[in-house]
Amino acid sequence: MKILVCISKTADTTAKIAFTPDQKSFLETGVQFIINPYDEWYALVRAVELKEQYPDTVLHLITVGGADAEPILRKALAIGGDAAFRVDLQPISIEQVALSVAAHVKQEGYDLIFTGKETIDYNGSGVGGYLAGLLDWPFVSLATRFDYNGQTATVEREIEGGREICEASLPLVVSCQKGMAEQRIPNMRGIMAARTKPLQVLAAPPEAQQPVISIDHFALPPKKSGVHLIEPGNEEELVRLLHEEAKVI
């Protein structure tokens, strides 16, 4: 079995969010970046578990981004994986990411692709489905459990009011969320081994180089207003504030 895990570089959740003066891109100065948690904790770790279960499994990682994403790939390799690929492109849309990954998949050939359910920066949650569509593969989103018996994959996902159990043959694309696996911390042996694992830089395919969308600008959400404390028994003032300021009644 050959598995590909999609890895994204995202800002740490404690990072202060700011934008460039033209408001068209995220200001990265002084920001610490991490592996997108959904990619790391759930997609990657579950793939590593499958490799442990089936030792002949080949596990590759891929990201789409600049050279500054390579430390993130090295950390991911320290958790597990045989090799990593970086598509040399700064994407601004999920289409560019999916097209880049699909081109690599068609060239290398994989049986199973794991993505996180979404990235914690843009929360797009679209790469998995877009990628499956480009490859014409089955797709299961928001998976909380994945089992494979050597022939058939059984995938569990949460739905409103219950669970849904899906069965599919490979090849398959799965987006992973909490419940799929438990976070692993890279050990020293893994960190040392990751330094010498192959990391290949790929040129972006022509179809991914020109985005079909453009970013007009980014904007921070409006600041929250202060808290109004109402004296007990002053229901009229509470109603007035709800009506005139909160505008909920």
Accessible surface in RSA format (square Angstrom, percent):
REM  Atomic radii and reference values for relative SASA: ProtOr
REM  Chains: A
REM  Algorithm: Lee & Richards
REM  Probe-radius: 1.40
REM  Slices: 20
REM RES _ NUM      All-atoms   Total-Side   Main-Chain    Non-polar    All polar
REM                ABS   REL    ABS   REL    ABS   REL    ABS   REL    ABS   REL
RES MET A   1    51.02  26.4  10.92   7.2  40.10  95.5  18.01  15.3  33.00  43.7
RES LYS A   2    47.85  23.3  47.85  29.4   0.00   0.0  26.46  23.8  21.39  22.8
RES ILE A   3     0.00   0.0   0.00   0.0   0.00   0.0   0.00   0.0   0.00   0.0
RES LEU A   4     0.00   0.0   0.00   0.0   0.00   0.0   0.00   0.0   0.00   0.0
RES VAL A   5     0.00   0.0   0.00   0.0   0.00   0.0   0.00   0.0   0.00   0.0
RES CYS A   6    13.54  10.2  13.32  14.9   0.22   0.5  13.32  33.7   0.22   0.2
RES ILE A   7     4.86   2.8   0.15   0.1   4.71  11.4   0.19   0.1   4.68  12.7
RES SER A   8    33.99  28.7  31.27  41.7   2.72   6.3  10.02  21.3  23.97  33.6
RES LYS A   9    45.78  22.3  28.38  17.4  17.39  41.4  22.53  20.3  23.24  24.8
RES THR A  10     0.86   0.6   0.02   0.0   0.85   2.0   0.86   1.2   0.00   0.0
RES ALA A  11    14.07  12.9   9.02  13.9   5.05  11.5   9.02  12.7   5.05  13.4
RES ASP A  12    31.98  22.4  28.76  28.6   3.22   7.6   2.94   6.9  29.04  29.0
RES THR A  13   109.67  78.0  72.90  73.9  36.77  87.6  58.09  78.0  51.58  78.0
RES THR A  14   123.04  87.5  89.78  91.0  33.26  79.3  77.07 103.5  45.97  69.5
RES ALA A  15    22.61  20.8   1.57   2.4  21.04  47.9  11.49  16.2  11.12  29.4
RES LYS A  16   178.98  87.3 160.61  98.5  18.36  43.7 110.97  99.9  68.01  72.4
RES ILE A  17    80.60  45.9  70.00  52.2  10.59  25.5  70.00  50.4  10.59  28.7
RES ALA A  18    34.48  31.7  32.78  50.6   1.70   3.9  34.48  48.6   0.00   0.0
RES PHE A  19    36.44  18.2  20.57  12.7  15.87  41.3  20.57  12.5  15.87  45.4
RES THR A  20    29.94  21.3  29.94  30.4   0.00   0.0  29.70  39.9   0.24   0.4
RES PRO A  21   132.10  96.3 101.53  92.5  30.57 111.1 110.69  91.4  21.40 133.0
RES ASP A  22    87.91  61.6  66.26  66.0  21.64  51.2  42.54 100.1  45.37  45.2
RES GLN A  23    71.52  40.0  71.52  52.3   0.00   0.0  30.63  65.2  40.89  31.0
RES LYS A  24    97.33  47.5  91.24  56.0   6.09  14.5  70.15  63.1  27.19  29.0
RES SER A  25    52.61  44.5  50.94  68.0   1.68   3.9  37.73  80.3  14.88  20.9
RES PHE A  26    43.04  21.5  31.70  19.6  11.34  29.5  31.70  19.2  11.34  32.4
RES LEU A  27    67.49  37.6  64.91  46.4   2.58   6.5  65.25  45.8   2.24   6.0
RES GLU A  28    81.09  46.6  70.49  53.3  10.60  25.2  23.00  44.5  58.09  47.4
RES THR A  29   116.15  82.6  89.08  90.3  27.07  64.5  73.53  98.8  42.61  64.4
RES GLY A  30    86.16 106.3   0.00   N/A  86.16 106.3  43.43 119.2  42.74  95.7
RES VAL A  31    25.17  16.6   6.65   6.0  18.52  44.6   9.19   8.0  15.97  43.3
RES GLN A  32   125.84  70.4 116.10  84.8   9.75  23.2  41.55  88.4  84.29  63.9
RES PHE A  33    48.31  24.2  30.92  19.1  17.39  45.3  30.92  18.7  17.39  49.8
RES ILE A  34    34.39  19.6  32.77  24.4   1.62   3.9  34.39  24.8   0.00   0.0
RES ILE A  35     0.56   0.3   0.00   0.0   0.56   1.4   0.00   0.0   0.56   1.5
RES ASN A  36     0.07   0.1   0.07   0.1   0.00   0.0   0.00   0.0   0.07   0.1
RES PRO A  37    16.81  12.3  16.71  15.2   0.11   0.4  16.81  13.9   0.00   0.0
RES TYR A  38    46.87  21.9  46.87  26.7   0.00   0.0  14.06  10.6  32.81  40.4
RES ASP A  39     5.79   4.1   5.79   5.8   0.00   0.0   0.00   0.0   5.79   5.8
RES GLU A  40     9.73   5.6   9.73   7.4   0.00   0.0   0.09   0.2   9.63   7.9
RES TRP A  41    81.00  32.5  81.00  39.2   0.00   0.0  78.76  42.0   2.24   3.6
RES TYR A  42    21.25   9.9  21.25  12.1   0.00   0.0   7.03   5.3  14.22  17.5
RES ALA A  43     0.00   0.0   0.00   0.0   0.00   0.0   0.00   0.0   0.00   0.0
RES LEU A  44     0.00   0.0   0.00   0.0   0.00   0.0   0.00   0.0   0.00   0.0
RES VAL A  45     0.16   0.1   0.16   0.1   0.00   0.0   0.16   0.1   0.00   0.0
RES ARG A  46    26.58  11.2  26.58  13.6   0.00   0.0   2.39   3.3  24.20  14.7
RES ALA A  47     0.00   0.0   0.00   0.0   0.00   0.0   0.00   0.0   0.00   0.0
RES VAL A  48    10.33   6.8  10.33   9.3   0.00   0.0  10.33   9.0   0.00   0.0
RES GLU A  49    50.34  28.9  45.87  34.7   4.47  10.6  15.74  30.5  34.60  28.2
RES LEU A  50     0.00   0.0   0.00   0.0   0.00   0.0   0.00   0.0   0.00   0.0
RES LYS A  51    50.67  24.7  49.20  30.2   1.46   3.5  37.71  33.9  12.95  13.8
RES GLU A  52   104.96  60.3  77.62  58.7  27.34  65.1  50.23  97.2  54.73  44.7
RES GLN A  53    98.34  55.0  71.22  52.1  27.12  64.6  36.80  78.3  61.54  46.7
RES TYR A  54    54.11  25.3  52.87  30.1   1.25   3.3  48.40  36.4   5.71   7.0
RES PRO A  55   109.31  79.7  89.74  81.8  19.57  71.2  92.83  76.6  16.48 102.4
RES ASP A  56   116.48  81.6  91.07  90.6  25.40  60.1  51.47 121.1  65.01  64.8
RES THR A  57     1.90   1.4   0.03   0.0   1.87   4.5   0.00   0.0   1.90   2.9
RES VAL A  58    56.20  37.0  56.20  50.9   0.00   0.0  56.20  48.8   0.00   0.0
RES LEU A  59     0.00   0.0   0.00   0.0   0.00   0.0   0.00   0.0   0.00   0.0
RES HIS A  60    20.20  11.0  20.20  14.0   0.00   0.0  10.76  11.1   9.44  11.0
RES LEU A  61     0.00   0.0   0.00   0.0   0.00   0.0   0.00   0.0   0.00   0.0
RES ILE A  62     0.77   0.4   0.21   0.2   0.56   1.3   0.21   0.2   0.56   1.5
RES THR A  63     7.75   5.5   5.25   5.3   2.50   6.0   3.49   4.7   4.26   6.4
RES VAL A  64    19.20  12.6   1.61   1.5  17.59  42.4   1.61   1.4  17.59  47.7
RES GLY A  65     6.55   8.1   0.00   N/A   6.55   8.1   6.55  18.0   0.00   0.0
RES GLY A  66     9.06  11.2   0.00   N/A   9.06  11.2   8.10  22.2   0.96   2.1
RES ALA A  67    67.58  62.1  55.09  85.0  12.49  28.4  55.28  77.8  12.30  32.6
RES ASP A  68    72.71  50.9  53.15  52.9  19.56  46.3  46.44 109.3  26.27  26.2
RES ALA A  69     3.75   3.5   3.61   5.6   0.15   0.3   3.61   5.1   0.15   0.4
RES GLU A  70    47.99  27.5  47.98  36.3   0.00   0.0   7.79  15.1  40.19  32.8
RES PRO A  71    89.23  65.0  77.57  70.7  11.66  42.4  82.43  68.1   6.80  42.3
RES ILE A  72    15.20   8.6  15.14  11.3   0.06   0.1  15.20  10.9   0.00   0.0
RES LEU A  73     0.28   0.2   0.28   0.2   0.00   0.0   0.28   0.2   0.00   0.0
RES ARG A  74    77.02  32.3  75.81  38.6   1.22   2.9  33.04  45.2  43.98  26.7
RES LYS A  75    84.85  41.4  77.89  47.8   6.96  16.6  50.42  45.4  34.43  36.7
RES ALA A  76     0.00   0.0   0.00   0.0   0.00   0.0   0.00   0.0   0.00   0.0
RES LEU A  77     0.05   0.0   0.00   0.0   0.05   0.1   0.00   0.0   0.05   0.1
RES ALA A  78    10.50   9.7   2.85   4.4   7.65  17.4   2.85   4.0   7.65  20.3
RES ILE A  79    17.67  10.1   0.72   0.5  16.95  40.8   3.43   2.5  14.24  38.6
RES GLY A  80    11.58  14.3   0.00   N/A  11.58  14.3  11.58  31.8   0.00   0.0
RES GLY A  81     4.89   6.0   0.00   N/A   4.89   6.0   0.13   0.4   4.75  10.6
RES ASP A  82    53.46  37.4  43.06  42.9  10.40  24.6  23.75  55.9  29.71  29.6
RES ALA A  83    12.45  11.4  12.45  19.2   0.00   0.0  12.45  17.5   0.00   0.0
RES ALA A  84     0.63   0.6   0.00   0.0   0.63   1.4   0.00   0.0   0.63   1.7
RES PHE A  85    12.85   6.4  12.85   8.0   0.00   0.0  12.85   7.8   0.00   0.0
RES ARG A  86    13.71   5.8  13.71   7.0   0.00   0.0   0.00   0.0  13.71   8.3
RES VAL A  87     2.27   1.5   2.27   2.1   0.00   0.0   2.27   2.0   0.00   0.0
RES ASP A  88    79.12  55.4  64.78  64.5  14.34  33.9   5.25  12.3  73.87  73.7
RES LEU A  89    27.26  15.2  21.47  15.4   5.79  14.6  27.05  19.0   0.21   0.6
RES GLN A  90   122.17  68.3 107.70  78.7  14.47  34.5  59.92 127.5  62.25  47.2
RES PRO A  91    39.65  28.9  18.43  16.8  21.22  77.1  18.43  15.2  21.22 131.9
RES ILE A  92    72.32  41.2  49.78  37.1  22.54  54.3  58.63  42.2  13.69  37.2
RES SER A  93    15.52  13.1   4.76   6.3  10.76  24.8  13.38  28.5   2.14   3.0
RES ILE A  94    74.38  42.3  70.94  52.9   3.43   8.3  71.47  51.5   2.91   7.9
RES GLU A  95    30.60  17.6  30.56  23.1   0.03   0.1   6.42  12.4  24.18  19.7
RES GLN A  96     4.81   2.7   4.81   3.5   0.00   0.0   1.01   2.2   3.80   2.9
RES VAL A  97    32.48  21.4  32.48  29.4   0.00   0.0  32.48  28.2   0.00   0.0
RES ALA A  98     0.00   0.0   0.00   0.0   0.00   0.0   0.00   0.0   0.00   0.0
RES LEU A  99    29.50  16.4  28.34  20.3   1.16   2.9  28.35  19.9   1.15   3.1
RES SER A 100     1.49   1.3   0.00   0.0   1.49   3.4   0.00   0.0   1.49   2.1
RES VAL A 101     2.54   1.7   2.54   2.3   0.00   0.0   2.54   2.2   0.00   0.0
RES ALA A 102     3.88   3.6   3.88   6.0   0.00   0.0   3.88   5.5   0.00   0.0
RES ALA A 103    31.21  28.7  18.90  29.2  12.32  28.0  24.69  34.8   6.52  17.3
RES HIS A 104     8.11   4.4   4.06   2.8   4.05  10.4   5.47   5.6   2.64   3.1
RES VAL A 105     3.92   2.6   2.79   2.5   1.13   2.7   2.79   2.4   1.13   3.1
RES LYS A 106   141.68  69.1 105.12  64.5  36.57  87.1  69.22  62.3  72.46  77.2
RES GLN A 107   152.05  85.0 116.98  85.5  35.07  83.5  37.89  80.7 114.16  86.6
RES GLU A 108    68.33  39.2  48.27  36.5  20.06  47.8   3.69   7.1  64.64  52.8
RES GLY A 109    37.17  45.8   0.00   N/A  37.17  45.8  34.01  93.3   3.16   7.1
RES TYR A 110    11.93   5.6   0.00   0.0  11.93  31.1   1.71   1.3  10.23  12.6
RES ASP A 111    52.52  36.8  52.49  52.2   0.03   0.1   3.68   8.7  48.85  48.7
RES LEU A 112     0.02   0.0   0.02   0.0   0.00   0.0   0.02   0.0   0.00   0.0
RES ILE A 113     0.00   0.0   0.00   0.0   0.00   0.0   0.00   0.0   0.00   0.0
RES PHE A 114     0.00   0.0   0.00   0.0   0.00   0.0   0.00   0.0   0.00   0.0
RES THR A 115     6.82   4.8   6.82   6.9   0.00   0.0   6.05   8.1   0.77   1.2
RES GLY A 116     8.40  10.4   0.00   N/A   8.40  10.4   0.13   0.4   8.27  18.5
RES LYS A 117    48.50  23.7  44.76  27.5   3.74   8.9   3.68   3.3  44.81  47.7
RES GLU A 118    38.74  22.2  32.25  24.4   6.49  15.5   6.79  13.1  31.95  26.1
RES THR A 119    32.80  23.3  31.98  32.4   0.82   2.0  25.33  34.0   7.47  11.3
RES ILE A 120    47.28  26.9  25.58  19.1  21.71  52.3  25.92  18.7  21.37  58.0
RES ASP A 121    67.08  47.0  35.06  34.9  32.03  75.7  27.37  64.4  39.71  39.6
RES TYR A 122   140.70  65.7 116.10  66.1  24.60  64.0  95.87  72.0  44.83  55.3
RES ASN A 123    81.14  56.0  63.42  61.3  17.72  42.7  22.30  53.7  58.84  56.9
RES GLY A 124    46.61  57.5   0.00   N/A  46.61  57.5  23.82  65.4  22.79  51.0
RES SER A 125    67.49  57.0  34.49  46.0  33.00  76.0  23.17  49.3  44.31  62.1
RES GLY A 126    18.34  22.6   0.00   N/A  18.34  22.6  14.84  40.7   3.50   7.8
RES VAL A 127    32.29  21.2  30.08  27.2   2.21   5.3  30.08  26.1   2.21   6.0
RES GLY A 128     5.44   6.7   0.00   N/A   5.44   6.7   0.73   2.0   4.71  10.6
RES GLY A 129    30.52  37.6   0.00   N/A  30.52  37.6  19.28  52.9  11.23  25.2
RES TYR A 130    79.97  37.3  67.48  38.4  12.49  32.5  54.03  40.6  25.94  32.0
RES LEU A 131     0.00   0.0   0.00   0.0   0.00   0.0   0.00   0.0   0.00   0.0
RES ALA A 132     3.30   3.0   3.00   4.6   0.30   0.7   3.05   4.3   0.25   0.7
RES GLY A 133    57.98  71.5   0.00   N/A  57.98  71.5  37.57 103.1  20.41  45.7
RES LEU A 134    57.52  32.0  36.80  26.3  20.72  52.1  40.75  28.6  16.77  45.1
RES LEU A 135    20.61  11.5   3.98   2.8  16.63  41.8   6.49   4.6  14.12  38.0
RES ASP A 136   132.98  93.1 110.71 110.2  22.26  52.6  31.03  73.0 101.95 101.7
RES TRP A 137    43.84  17.6  30.41  14.7  13.43  31.5  17.54   9.4  26.30  42.7
RES PRO A 138    69.38  50.6  56.52  51.5  12.86  46.7  68.60  56.6   0.78   4.8
RES PHE A 139    75.01  37.5  44.77  27.7  30.24  78.7  44.77  27.1  30.24  86.5
RES VAL A 140    14.01   9.2  11.37  10.3   2.64   6.3  14.01  12.2   0.00   0.0
RES SER A 141    30.64  25.9  28.39  37.9   2.25   5.2  13.23  28.2  17.41  24.4
RES LEU A 142    61.52  34.3  61.52  44.0   0.00   0.0  61.52  43.2   0.00   0.0
RES ALA A 143     0.00   0.0   0.00   0.0   0.00   0.0   0.00   0.0   0.00   0.0
RES THR A 144    13.89   9.9  11.04  11.2   2.85   6.8   8.55  11.5   5.34   8.1
RES ARG A 145   134.32  56.4 133.44  68.0   0.89   2.1  29.66  40.5 104.67  63.4
RES PHE A 146     1.06   0.5   0.19   0.1   0.87   2.3   0.19   0.1   0.87   2.5
RES ASP A 147    53.45  37.4  52.53  52.3   0.92   2.2  24.71  58.2  28.74  28.7
RES TYR A 148    30.87  14.4  22.46  12.8   8.41  21.9   6.76   5.1  24.11  29.7
RES ASN A 149   112.53  77.6  79.88  77.2  32.65  78.6  41.62 100.2  70.91  68.5
RES GLY A 150    37.53  46.3   0.00   N/A  37.53  46.3  16.95  46.5  20.57  46.1
RES GLN A 151   149.24  83.5 134.78  98.5  14.46  34.4  40.15  85.5 109.09  82.7
RES THR A 152    41.33  29.4  39.79  40.3   1.55   3.7  15.29  20.5  26.05  39.4
RES ALA A 153     0.00   0.0   0.00   0.0   0.00   0.0   0.00   0.0   0.00   0.0
RES THR A 154    45.13  32.1  44.37  45.0   0.76   1.8  27.02  36.3  18.11  27.4
RES VAL A 155     0.26   0.2   0.26   0.2   0.00   0.0   0.26   0.2   0.00   0.0
RES GLU A 156    26.71  15.3  26.39  20.0   0.32   0.8   2.28   4.4  24.44  20.0
RES ARG A 157    43.26  18.2  43.26  22.1   0.00   0.0   3.37   4.6  39.89  24.2
RES GLU A 158   104.97  60.3  96.14  72.7   8.83  21.0  24.02  46.5  80.95  66.1
RES ILE A 159    77.72  44.2  60.19  44.8  17.54  42.3  70.00  50.4   7.73  21.0
RES GLU A 160   180.28 103.5 143.52 108.6  36.76  87.5  66.85 129.3 113.43  92.6
RES GLY A 161    88.57 109.2   0.00   N/A  88.57 109.2  44.08 121.0  44.49  99.6
RES GLY A 162    38.01  46.9   0.00   N/A  38.01  46.9  29.17  80.1   8.83  19.8
RES ARG A 163   163.60  68.7 135.71  69.2  27.90  66.4  34.68  47.4 128.92  78.1
RES GLU A 164    65.60  37.7  61.92  46.8   3.68   8.8  21.13  40.9  44.47  36.3
RES ILE A 165    99.30  56.5  69.41  51.7  29.89  72.0  69.41  50.0  29.89  81.1
RES CYS A 166    30.88  23.4  25.85  28.8   5.03  11.8  15.12  38.3  15.75  17.0
RES GLU A 167   131.17  75.3  98.43  74.5  32.74  78.0  25.45  49.2 105.73  86.3
RES ALA A 168    19.92  18.3  10.66  16.4   9.26  21.1  19.92  28.1   0.00   0.0
RES SER A 169    74.90  63.3  65.97  88.0   8.93  20.6  32.83  69.9  42.06  58.9
RES LEU A 170    38.33  21.3  14.46  10.3  23.87  60.0  14.85  10.4  23.48  63.2
RES PRO A 171    54.72  39.9  54.21  49.4   0.51   1.9  54.21  44.8   0.51   3.2
RES LEU A 172     0.00   0.0   0.00   0.0   0.00   0.0   0.00   0.0   0.00   0.0
RES VAL A 173     0.00   0.0   0.00   0.0   0.00   0.0   0.00   0.0   0.00   0.0
RES VAL A 174     0.00   0.0   0.00   0.0   0.00   0.0   0.00   0.0   0.00   0.0
RES SER A 175     5.91   5.0   5.91   7.9   0.00   0.0   4.17   8.9   1.74   2.4
RES CYS A 176     0.00   0.0   0.00   0.0   0.00   0.0   0.00   0.0   0.00   0.0
RES GLN A 177    22.54  12.6  22.54  16.5   0.00   0.0   2.09   4.4  20.45  15.5
RES LYS A 178   156.09  76.2 150.29  92.2   5.80  13.8  93.03  83.7  63.06  67.2
RES GLY A 179    50.55  62.3   0.00   N/A  50.55  62.3  27.46  75.4  23.08  51.7
RES MET A 180     9.66   5.0   0.00   0.0   9.66  23.0   0.00   0.0   9.66  12.8
RES ALA A 181    10.91  10.0   0.00   0.0  10.91  24.8   8.21  11.6   2.70   7.2
RES GLU A 182   140.22  80.5 137.74 104.2   2.48   5.9  62.32 120.5  77.90  63.6
RES GLN A 183    89.39  50.0  64.27  47.0  25.13  59.8  15.00  31.9  74.39  56.4
RES ARG A 184    78.69  33.0  74.92  38.2   3.77   9.0  34.68  47.4  44.01  26.7
RES ILE A 185   135.80  77.3 113.54  84.6  22.26  53.6 113.57  81.8  22.23  60.3
RES PRO A 186    26.13  19.0  12.99  11.8  13.14  47.8  16.14  13.3   9.98  62.0
RES ASN A 187    97.84  67.5  88.30  85.3   9.53  23.0  38.07  91.6  59.77  57.8
RES MET A 188   133.71  69.2 126.06  83.4   7.64  18.2 115.97  98.6  17.74  23.5
RES ARG A 189   204.40  85.8 194.41  99.1   9.98  23.8  71.42  97.6 132.98  80.6
RES GLY A 190    13.14  16.2   0.00   N/A  13.14  16.2  12.86  35.3   0.27   0.6
RES ILE A 191    67.22  38.3  66.09  49.2   1.13   2.7  66.23  47.7   0.99   2.7
RES MET A 192    96.56  50.0  89.92  59.5   6.65  15.8  82.03  69.7  14.54  19.3
RES ALA A 193    42.57  39.1  33.03  51.0   9.54  21.7  41.50  58.4   1.07   2.8
RES ALA A 194     3.01   2.8   3.01   4.7   0.00   0.0   3.01   4.2   0.00   0.0
RES ARG A 195   157.35  66.1 136.31  69.5  21.04  50.1  51.03  69.7 106.32  64.4
RES THR A 196   119.83  85.2  89.51  90.7  30.31  72.2  76.03 102.1  43.80  66.2
RES LYS A 197    48.13  23.5  43.56  26.7   4.57  10.9  29.83  26.8  18.31  19.5
RES PRO A 198    85.35  62.2  74.25  67.7  11.10  40.4  85.35  70.5   0.00   0.0
RES LEU A 199    32.87  18.3   4.42   3.2  28.45  71.5   4.66   3.3  28.21  75.9
RES GLN A 200    97.99  54.8  92.71  67.8   5.28  12.6  31.39  66.8  66.60  50.5
RES VAL A 201    72.42  47.7  48.36  43.8  24.05  58.0  48.36  42.0  24.05  65.2
RES LEU A 202    35.52  19.8  33.07  23.7   2.45   6.2  35.52  24.9   0.00   0.0
RES ALA A 203    91.87  84.5  63.83  98.5  28.04  63.8  69.52  97.9  22.35  59.2
RES ALA A 204     8.97   8.2   2.34   3.6   6.63  15.1   2.34   3.3   6.63  17.6
RES PRO A 205    17.93  13.1  11.88  10.8   6.05  22.0  17.93  14.8   0.00   0.0
RES PRO A 206   110.09  80.2  97.52  88.9  12.57  45.7  99.23  81.9  10.87  67.5
RES GLU A 207    97.65  56.1  73.75  55.8  23.90  56.9  48.80  94.4  48.85  39.9
RES ALA A 208     0.20   0.2   0.00   0.0   0.20   0.5   0.20   0.3   0.00   0.0
RES GLN A 209    85.05  47.6  73.59  53.8  11.46  27.3  13.13  27.9  71.92  54.5
RES GLN A 210   140.76  78.7 133.59  97.6   7.18  17.1  55.09 117.3  85.68  65.0
RES PRO A 211    51.00  37.2  31.62  28.8  19.38  70.4  31.62  26.1  19.38 120.4
RES VAL A 212   110.55  72.7  73.32  66.4  37.23  89.7  82.13  71.4  28.42  77.1
RES ILE A 213    89.50  50.9  78.62  58.6  10.88  26.2  86.49  62.3   3.01   8.2
RES SER A 214   101.53  85.8  76.86 102.6  24.68  56.8  42.33  90.1  59.20  82.9
RES ILE A 215    52.13  29.7  37.16  27.7  14.97  36.1  40.38  29.1  11.74  31.9
RES ASP A 216   104.95  73.5  93.29  92.9  11.66  27.6  38.79  91.3  66.16  66.0
RES HIS A 217   105.84  57.8  86.60  60.2  19.24  49.2  60.70  62.6  45.14  52.5
RES PHE A 218    42.19  21.1  38.50  23.8   3.69   9.6  41.46  25.1   0.73   2.1
RES ALA A 219    73.40  67.5  44.63  68.9  28.77  65.4  46.65  65.7  26.75  70.8
RES LEU A 220   103.18  57.5  81.90  58.6  21.28  53.5  82.14  57.7  21.04  56.6
RES PRO A 221   107.44  78.3  90.98  82.9  16.46  59.8  98.13  81.0   9.31  57.9
RES PRO A 222   126.06  91.9 103.10  94.0  22.96  83.5 114.84  94.8  11.22  69.7
RES LYS A 223   202.54  98.8 172.12 105.6  30.42  72.4 121.22 109.1  81.32  86.6
RES LYS A 224   202.95  99.0 170.41 104.6  32.54  77.5 118.97 107.1  83.97  89.4
RES SER A 225   100.65  85.1  72.28  96.5  28.37  65.4  50.48 107.5  50.17  70.3
RES GLY A 226    61.66  76.0   0.00   N/A  61.66  76.0  41.75 114.6  19.91  44.6
RES VAL A 227   133.09  87.6  99.85  90.4  33.24  80.1 104.19  90.5  28.91  78.4
RES HIS A 228   109.31  59.7  87.30  60.7  22.01  56.3  60.84  62.7  48.47  56.4
RES LEU A 229   164.43  91.6 135.19  96.7  29.24  73.5 136.31  95.7  28.12  75.7
RES ILE A 230    53.73  30.6  25.48  19.0  28.25  68.1  27.57  19.9  26.16  71.0
RES GLU A 231   130.34  74.8 124.95  94.5   5.38  12.8  52.38 101.3  77.96  63.6
RES PRO A 232   129.98  94.7  97.40  88.8  32.58 118.4 109.34  90.3  20.64 128.3
RES GLY A 233    62.18  76.7   0.00   N/A  62.18  76.7  28.72  78.8  33.46  74.9
RES ASN A 234    64.37  44.4  56.96  55.0   7.41  17.8  15.15  36.5  49.22  47.6
RES GLU A 235   109.62  62.9 107.26  81.2   2.36   5.6  60.56 117.1  49.07  40.1
RES GLU A 236   151.46  87.0 142.23 107.6   9.22  22.0  59.70 115.5  91.76  74.9
RES GLU A 237    52.10  29.9  49.10  37.1   3.00   7.1  16.65  32.2  35.45  28.9
RES LEU A 238    79.30  44.2  79.30  56.7   0.00   0.0  79.30  55.7   0.00   0.0
RES VAL A 239    80.27  52.8  80.27  72.7   0.00   0.0  80.27  69.7   0.00   0.0
RES ARG A 240    92.97  39.0  87.41  44.6   5.56  13.2  51.02  69.7  41.95  25.4
RES LEU A 241    16.82   9.4  16.12  11.5   0.71   1.8  16.30  11.4   0.53   1.4
RES LEU A 242    62.56  34.8  62.49  44.7   0.06   0.2  62.56  43.9   0.00   0.0
RES HIS A 243   106.43  58.2 100.46  69.8   5.98  15.3  64.95  66.9  41.49  48.3
RES GLU A 244    88.25  50.7  74.70  56.5  13.55  32.3  27.37  52.9  60.89  49.7
RES GLU A 245    97.41  55.9  69.54  52.6  27.87  66.4  39.09  75.6  58.32  47.6
RES ALA A 246    57.17  52.6  28.20  43.5  28.97  65.9  39.40  55.5  17.77  47.1
RES LYS A 247   156.90  76.5 128.72  79.0  28.18  67.1  93.46  84.1  63.43  67.6
RES VAL A 248    98.38  64.7  64.56  58.4  33.81  81.5  72.52  63.0  25.85  70.1
RES ILE A 249   109.62  62.4  68.19  50.8  41.43  99.9 100.80  72.6   8.82  23.9
END  Absolute sums over single chains surface
CHAIN  1 A    14100.2      11034.2       3066.0       8015.1       6085.1
END  Absolute sums over all chains
TOTAL         14100.2      11034.2       3066.0       8015.1       6085.1
